[in-house]
């Protein structure tokens, strides 16, 4: 995909990896970006740049009416970046209830599904375009300290692969981004070292430009972790299972 000819929509564009996607897309000459956030007031700093290519869009990916409204407004999108995500860092049994687990699944899995369903016809009308889904190394291994988040990301990985197959007929490129801890508000609770958002996003957009239609292992630290996992998946999973939830 030629980024210079693209019109993007980035969910969760107000901070972290979402904001990094916006910054790098602008550098690479994108035509327009719909910057989506639940509260558009949180986009104030981003919009202060005065770049006319940025179009604010109120969007909660768990709200079916808002997703449909976004698809009706952003009818020129050729690149959908499903970045919005949430992690409560709770165990499956140690959590007080399943509210956090349901929220993680609603945002990380169903939000990605609903957005892709809504925008698939839009992408098709422009020759196929591309979808980028933010996943996690925890799509591959379980971490009891973030049990339900890992489950939601494992579901999102499976979904991404199915979407790639289904959208192949309309020539839509589908990338799943695999990353370990990154310098974001979500990643700040994870141990150092942490990757920069620019490193993650740079690798993803390079892959997009190169026509990759697969998972992208983004960042040197993620690549090292993935190599270790592939060399001994059971060993890595056994080690991760020792990291139990911290009970109050």
C-alpha positions as CSV (number, residue, x, y, z in Angstrom):
1,X,0.0,0.0,0.0
2,X,1.2,3.5,-0.9
3,X,0.9,5.5,2.3
4,X,1.0,8.8,0.4
5,X,-2.2,7.9,-1.4
6,X,-4.0,6.7,1.7
7,X,-6.7,8.1,3.9
8,X,-6.5,6.6,7.4
9,X,-8.7,6.2,10.4
10,X,-6.9,5.6,13.7
11,X,-8.9,4.5,16.8
12,X,-7.5,5.5,20.2
13,X,-5.6,8.3,18.4
14,X,-5.3,10.5,21.4
15,X,-2.3,8.9,23.1
16,X,0.3,6.1,23.1
17,X,0.7,4.0,20.0
18,X,-2.4,5.6,18.4
19,X,-0.8,9.1,18.6
20,X,2.5,7.6,17.3
21,X,0.6,6.2,14.3
22,X,-0.8,9.6,13.6
23,X,2.6,11.3,13.8
24,X,4.3,8.8,11.6
25,X,1.5,8.8,9.0
26,X,1.8,12.5,8.7
27,X,5.5,12.3,8.2
28,X,5.0,9.8,5.5
29,X,2.7,12.1,3.6
30,X,-0.8,10.6,4.2
31,X,-3.6,12.5,2.6
32,X,-6.0,12.6,5.6
33,X,-6.4,11.0,9.0
34,X,-9.6,10.6,10.9
35,X,-8.3,10.8,14.5
36,X,-10.9,8.9,16.6
37,X,-11.3,8.9,20.4
38,X,-14.2,8.4,22.8
39,X,-13.7,12.0,24.0
40,X,-12.6,14.4,21.3
41,X,-11.4,16.9,23.9
42,X,-8.6,14.5,24.5
43,X,-7.4,15.2,21.0
44,X,-6.8,18.9,21.8
45,X,-3.0,18.7,21.9
46,X,-2.8,16.7,18.7
47,X,-5.1,19.1,16.9
48,X,-3.1,22.1,18.2
49,X,-0.6,21.2,15.5
50,X,-2.9,22.8,13.0
51,X,-2.5,20.2,10.4
52,X,-5.5,20.3,8.2
53,X,-5.2,16.6,7.4
54,X,-6.4,15.7,10.9
55,X,-10.2,15.2,11.2
56,X,-11.5,14.6,14.8
57,X,-14.0,11.8,15.1
58,X,-15.9,10.9,18.3
59,X,-15.9,7.1,18.5
60,X,-16.4,4.5,21.2
61,X,-15.7,1.2,19.4
62,X,-18.0,-0.6,21.8
63,X,-21.0,1.6,20.7
64,X,-22.6,0.1,17.6
65,X,-24.4,3.4,16.7
66,X,-21.1,5.4,16.9
67,X,-19.3,2.8,14.8
68,X,-22.0,2.9,12.1
69,X,-22.0,6.7,12.2
70,X,-18.2,6.7,11.7
71,X,-18.5,4.5,8.7
72,X,-21.2,6.8,7.2
73,X,-18.9,9.9,7.8
74,X,-15.5,8.4,6.8
75,X,-16.5,7.0,3.5
76,X,-13.1,7.7,1.9
77,X,-11.0,5.6,4.3
78,X,-8.5,3.2,2.7
79,X,-6.5,2.4,5.9
80,X,-8.2,1.3,9.1
81,X,-6.0,1.1,12.2
82,X,-7.8,-0.7,15.0
83,X,-5.6,0.5,17.8
84,X,-8.0,1.2,20.7
85,X,-7.4,-1.2,23.5
86,X,-7.8,-1.6,27.3
87,X,-6.0,-3.7,29.9
88,X,-7.1,-4.0,33.5
89,X,-4.2,-6.3,34.5
90,X,-6.3,-8.7,36.5
91,X,-6.3,-12.4,37.0
92,X,-9.1,-14.6,35.9
93,X,-10.1,-15.7,39.4
94,X,-8.5,-13.1,41.6
95,X,-10.6,-10.3,40.1
96,X,-13.6,-9.2,42.2
97,X,-15.9,-10.0,39.2
98,X,-15.9,-10.4,35.5
99,X,-16.5,-6.7,34.6
100,X,-13.0,-6.0,33.5
101,X,-12.8,-9.2,31.5
102,X,-16.0,-8.2,29.7
103,X,-14.7,-4.7,29.0
104,X,-11.4,-6.0,27.6
105,X,-13.2,-8.4,25.3
106,X,-15.7,-5.7,24.2
107,X,-12.9,-3.3,23.3
108,X,-10.1,-5.5,22.2
109,X,-12.1,-8.2,20.3
110,X,-15.6,-7.0,19.6
111,X,-14.5,-3.5,18.9
112,X,-12.0,-4.7,16.3
113,X,-14.7,-6.9,14.8
114,X,-17.4,-4.3,14.7
115,X,-15.0,-1.7,13.1
116,X,-13.8,-4.1,10.5
117,X,-17.3,-5.2,9.6
118,X,-18.4,-1.6,9.3
119,X,-15.5,-0.5,7.2
120,X,-15.0,-3.6,5.0
121,X,-17.4,-2.2,2.4
122,X,-15.7,1.2,2.5
123,X,-12.3,-0.4,1.9
124,X,-13.7,-2.5,-0.9
125,X,-15.1,0.5,-2.7
126,X,-11.6,1.9,-2.8
127,X,-9.9,-1.2,-4.2
128,X,-9.3,-3.1,-1.0
129,X,-7.1,-0.9,1.2
130,X,-5.7,-2.3,4.5
131,X,-6.6,-3.1,8.1
132,X,-4.0,-2.9,10.9
133,X,-5.0,-4.6,14.2
134,X,-2.9,-4.0,17.3
135,X,-2.3,-7.3,19.0
136,X,0.3,-8.3,21.7
137,X,2.9,-10.9,22.5
138,X,0.2,-12.0,25.0
139,X,-1.8,-13.2,21.9
140,X,0.6,-16.1,22.0
141,X,1.3,-16.8,25.7
142,X,-0.9,-16.5,28.8
143,X,0.1,-14.2,31.7
144,X,-2.0,-14.8,34.8
145,X,-1.3,-11.2,36.0
146,X,-3.2,-10.1,32.9
147,X,-5.2,-13.2,32.3
148,X,-8.3,-11.7,30.7
149,X,-6.4,-9.2,28.7
150,X,-4.2,-12.0,27.2
151,X,-7.4,-14.0,26.5
152,X,-8.9,-11.0,24.6
153,X,-5.7,-10.5,22.6
154,X,-5.5,-14.3,21.8
155,X,-9.1,-13.9,20.5
156,X,-8.1,-10.8,18.5
157,X,-5.2,-12.8,16.8
158,X,-7.5,-15.6,15.8
159,X,-10.0,-13.0,14.5
160,X,-7.3,-11.2,12.5
161,X,-6.3,-14.3,10.7
162,X,-9.9,-15.1,9.8
163,X,-10.5,-11.5,8.6
164,X,-7.4,-11.8,6.4
165,X,-8.9,-14.9,4.8
166,X,-12.4,-13.4,4.4
167,X,-11.1,-10.0,3.1
168,X,-8.7,-11.6,0.6
169,X,-11.3,-11.7,-2.1
170,X,-11.6,-7.9,-2.0
171,X,-7.8,-7.5,-1.9
172,X,-7.7,-6.0,1.6
173,X,-4.3,-6.2,3.3
174,X,-4.6,-7.3,6.9
175,X,-1.7,-6.9,9.4
176,X,-1.7,-8.0,13.0
177,X,0.8,-6.2,15.1
178,X,2.7,-8.3,17.7
179,X,4.5,-6.2,20.4
180,X,5.9,-6.5,23.9
181,X,5.9,-3.8,26.5
182,X,6.0,-0.3,25.1
183,X,6.4,3.2,26.6
184,X,2.7,3.9,26.9
185,X,0.3,4.4,29.9
186,X,-0.8,0.8,29.4
187,X,2.8,-0.5,29.1
188,X,4.1,1.5,32.0
189,X,3.2,-1.2,34.5
190,X,5.3,-3.7,32.7
191,X,9.0,-4.2,33.4
192,X,11.7,-2.4,31.7
193,X,13.2,-2.3,29.1
194,X,10.3,-1.0,27.1
195,X,10.2,-0.2,23.4
196,X,9.3,3.3,22.1
197,X,6.1,3.8,20.3
198,X,8.0,5.2,17.3
199,X,9.9,1.9,16.9
200,X,6.7,-0.2,16.9
201,X,4.9,2.1,14.5
202,X,7.9,2.5,12.1
203,X,8.2,-1.3,11.7
204,X,4.4,-1.6,11.1
205,X,4.2,1.1,8.4
206,X,7.3,-0.2,6.7
207,X,5.6,-3.6,6.5
208,X,2.4,-2.0,5.3
209,X,4.3,-0.2,2.5
210,X,6.1,-3.4,1.6
211,X,2.7,-5.2,1.1
212,X,2.9,-7.5,4.1
213,X,-0.3,-9.5,4.6
214,X,0.5,-11.3,7.8
215,X,1.5,-10.7,11.5
216,X,4.3,-8.2,12.0
217,X,6.6,-8.7,14.9
218,X,7.3,-5.0,15.7
219,X,10.4,-3.8,17.4
220,X,13.8,-5.5,18.2
221,X,12.7,-6.5,21.7
222,X,9.6,-8.2,20.4
223,X,11.6,-10.0,17.8
224,X,14.0,-11.3,20.5
225,X,11.0,-12.5,22.6
226,X,9.4,-14.1,19.6
227,X,12.6,-16.0,18.7
228,X,12.8,-17.3,22.3
229,X,9.1,-18.3,22.2
230,X,9.5,-20.2,18.9
231,X,12.6,-21.9,20.2
232,X,10.9,-23.2,23.3
233,X,7.1,-22.3,23.5
234,X,6.4,-24.6,26.4
235,X,9.3,-23.2,28.3
236,X,8.3,-19.6,27.9
237,X,4.7,-20.4,28.7
238,X,5.8,-22.2,31.9
239,X,7.9,-19.2,32.9
240,X,5.0,-16.8,32.3
241,X,2.6,-18.9,34.4
242,X,4.8,-18.2,37.4
243,X,3.8,-14.6,37.3
244,X,0.6,-14.8,39.3
245,X,-1.8,-12.0,40.1
246,X,-0.9,-9.7,43.0
247,X,-3.7,-10.1,45.5
248,X,-4.9,-7.0,47.5
